[in-house]
Amino acid sequence: MKNITKKELNRIAKEYGYDPQYLEDQVLDWESDGIRVDAQDLEDYCANSDI
């Protein structure tokens, strides 16, 4: 998780009702596929139920 701190991830998870570990796993999967994800991207994905 190069572009997202644990604090940001936990805040987003709490705000949108996701499990923090699930979101971290998603971000790590995207990064392993070469997709850069920052906190704003993750928040947008959660807000739009794109996860």
Number of C-alpha atoms within 10 A of each C-alpha: 18 10 12 16 12 11 9 16 23 16 16 22 20 12 12 12 10 16 13 16 12 12 18 18 12 16 23 17 13 14 15 11 9 9 11 14 18 16 16 13 12 22 19 13 12 18 13 9 9 8 12
